[in-house]
Amino acid sequence: MAQAEEARDRLAEAHGIDPAHIEIVAVTASGDRIQDRALAEIGGKALWTKELDAWLAAGEIDFAVHSAKDVETLRPELFAIGAVLPREDVRDVLIGAESIAALPQGAVVGTSAPRRAAQLLHARPDCKVVTFRGNVATRLAKLAAGEADATFLAAAGLKRLGEHGTGHPLDEEHWLPAPGQAAILIECRTEDTRTRAFLSAVDHAHSRATLLAERALLAALGGNCHSPIAVLSRIYGEELEMRAALYSPDGAEHVEGHARFAAGDEQGPARLAADLLARAVPAIADHFDGPGS
């Protein structure tokens, strides 16, 4: 809801209209209703989009606001990305310890993200991972109740909720974030040219470029919700620099790589994906199907 409100306010400001003229329609996604299991076990990222997709396709809403990292890589042609808002802080925040190294021996860490679990186990194989799902308040309550010693949250989500100073941000250079993390993506119907023009007023070019590059990397890797992948993208002038790492789910194996290419060049991410898969051991490669999957 905080993301929807941000999208509304940015659009109202860009067009010089009263925010009240943009109606927010609350839709409860399956991903919100089912919180006792990891998303990868019950349908993956589609659990965050299918209800909104149905409303958008039916014309009951004009556009849908999503966390970019929760949107499937391959989307129906019916929908188009109308805008990507300015990307927030991409870092993960560790709650319960000052750093990964400071976690106590054998610490129990709550997360439902395969990427975070694999990164943690790669750095600290002594730790135990337990499934943690729910919104910020729910996860913090679980932590306070002693269900785990520590957990992870996205810095962007905390900031958008006004939770400043919570936890300890992890350096994104050493703890790469998830593809699409901290980006808000707005989708509309592809043929709705009027809405696409309306949304274009808040489209942030650099954020769109890094997001599309990361989605192109995902498409070339052929990953799914079980595939641990981390990526960091930055714009330098007309070029985009991308660093990525693939992990085995248990964190025992990983492969890293980086590439620099012109922003907007979809073959740049594809070449990086091919390099990573060529060097990946079976424990990693078995979780990625390659392009077109």
N, C-alpha and C positions, 0 to 999 in steps of 0.2 A: 504494500500500500504506500509506503514511503517513496518507492520508486515511481509509482503512478502519480503521486502528488508532485514529485520533482518534474516529471514529464509535463504535467498540466501547467505548472508554474512557468517553466521555460517557454512553452508554447504561447502562453498568454502574454508573457513579456515580449517575445519576439514579434507577435502580431498586434501588440497594443490593445488587448482585449481584457475584459474582466475574467479572472480564472473561473468564476461561477458559470460562465458560458461553456465550459468544457466539463461535461459530466463524467464522473468516475463511476464505472459499474464494477462492483466487487464480484469476482468469480472465484470460488474455492476450488483449487486444483486437487487432483487425486494425490499429488505429492504432499499436500498439506494435510489431507485426511488420514493418510497411512503413515504412521510415524514409528512403528515398532520394528520395521525391517529396512535394510539398505535398499536404495532405489534400484540398484543393479539386479536385485533379486525379484523385483515386482514390475518390471516394465521400463526401467530406465528413464531417460530425460523426457519422454513423451508424457509422463505423468504430470509434468509442469505445463504442458502446452495443449493437450488434446481438448480440454474444456474451452479454453480461449479460442482455439482453432475453430471449433464448432460455432461459437458465437460470431466470430469474424466472418466465416464462410456464409453464414445465414444473414449477414448484414445487420445483426442486432447491435454490434459495435463497429466503429469505423477504424479503430486501430487497437493493438494490444501491446502492453508494456511487459517486457520480460527481462530477467537476469540473463545476460547473454550466455553465460556458462551453462545455463539450464536448457538451452534450445538445441534440438538435434542438429547435427551437421548437415544432413540432407533434408531439405524442407519441400513441401508441396509447391509446385509452380504457381498455385493459386495465390501464394503470399510472397511479399517482397519486403526487404528491409527499408523502411521509409526514413529512418534516422537512427544514428548512434549518438547518444549523449556524451558529453565530455567524460572521459574515463576517470574514475576515482583511484585512490590508493590501491594498488594491486596486491599488497602484501597480505600474508596470513598473520594472524595474531595468536600467540600461544597464551592460554589462560591456565594458571596454576603453577607456572615456573617461569623464571627469568629467561631461560633459553633451553634449547634441546639438550645441551650438555648438562644443564642444572637439574634435569629431571632425576628423581631418585632411582637407584638401581631397581629394575623390575617394575617400574611405574606402569600403572594402568591408564591408558590414554583413550578417550572417547572420540570417535570419528566414524562417519559412514562413507567417507570419500576414499576410494581405492588409491588415488594419488597421494593424499596425505598419509595414509597408512603405510604405503610403500616407502615414501620418503623417510618417515619416522623409523621404520624398521631397518632401512638402509643405514641410517645414522646411529640408531640405537637398537640393535637386534635383541637386547635384553628386555625391552618394553613389551607390554601386552596391549593389543588393540581391542576395544569393545565398541559395539555399534552405538552411536549417539546420533539421534535425529531430532528435528524440531526447530523452532525459531530461536532467536538469541536468548530470550527469557527462559525458555524451556531447557536449553542446554546449560545455561548458568545455574538453574535450579537443580539439575541433575548433578552437576559438579559439586554444588553446595551440600547436596544430600549424600555425598561420598560415593557415588556410583563410579567415579574415576578420579584419578589424581590430577588430570589435566585434559584439556580439549583445545580444539582450534576453532577460530571464527575468522571471517573475512574482515579486514580492516575497513573496507568500503561499507559493508553492512553496518558495522558499529558506528561509523561516522554519520551515515544517513539517519541513524536512529538517535543521534545525539549522545552516544556512549563514548565520550572522549576519555582517554586515560585508562581504558579497560585493557588489561593484559599487556603483553610484550610483543610488539611487531617483530617479525622475523625478516632479516635482510633478504630482499628479493634476489640479490646476486648469488646467494648461496642456497636459498630455499625458493626455487622457482615456483610461481603461482600456477593456477589452473588456466587452461585456454579460456579466454573470454572473461576471466575474473575481473570484477569491478566495472564492467561495461553494462550499460542499460541499452537494450535493443528495442526499437519500436517497429512492429510489423503492421502492414496494412494489406488490402487486397491489391494484387499486381495491376489490375485494370482500373483501379480507382485513382485516376490521375489527379483529381481534385485533392484527395487526402494526401497523396504523395507530395504534391506541391506544398501543402500546408505543413507537413512534417519536415520538409527539406530546410525550413528556416532554422531548425535547431540541430541539424546534422553537423557533427564535429569531424572534420576531415581526418585529422590525425588518429582519432579514436576509431573511426571507421576503417582506416587503413590497417591498423594493428589488429583489429578484430577480424577483418576479412582474411588477413594473412594467417591468423591462428586457425580460423575455420578451414582455410585451404590446406593447412598442415594436417588437421584432423582428417579431412577427406582423403588426402594422399596416404595417410597411415592406415586408414580403415579400422580405426579403433572403435570401441564401444564403451559402455558404462563400467565394464570390468577392466579396462585398459588403463593402467597408471601412466599418465603423461603430464609433464609440467613444461611450461613455456613462458618466456619473457621476451616481449617485443618492444623495440624503441625506434623512434623516428629520428634520423639525423639528416636534416635538409631534405633532399629528394630520395634518400635511401632509408631502408628499414633494416635493422639488425635484429635477428632472431636467434635466441638460444633455447634449446629444447633438450629434455631428458626423458627417456623411457625406462620403466622399471619392471621387474618381475613383481607379481603381487605380494610376495613375501619380502621384497626389498633386498634380497640377496644379490641380485644382478641389476646392473643399470648401464645405460649407454648414453653419452651426451654428444651434442654437436652444436655448431652455430653456422650461420650464413648471413651474408649481407647482399641485398638486392634492391632494385628499384621498387619504391612503394607502388603497390598495384600489380606487381608482377606475380601472378599466381604460380608460375613455374619455379619461383624461388623457394617457396615452402615445399613444393613437390620434390625439388632436388634435395632439400634437407631431409625430408621424410625418407627418400630412397637411400640416402647415406646412412641414416640411423638404422633402418631395417637391414641394410647390408651388413652392418657391424653387430647387430643384435644376436645374442645367443638364443637358442630355442626357448628357454624359460621366459624370455621377453617376446620374441617374435611370434610365438604361438598365440599371443593376445592381440595381434594386429593382423588384419587381412589384406593390407595394401590398398592401392587405389581402386575406386569403383565398387567397394564392398558396401 
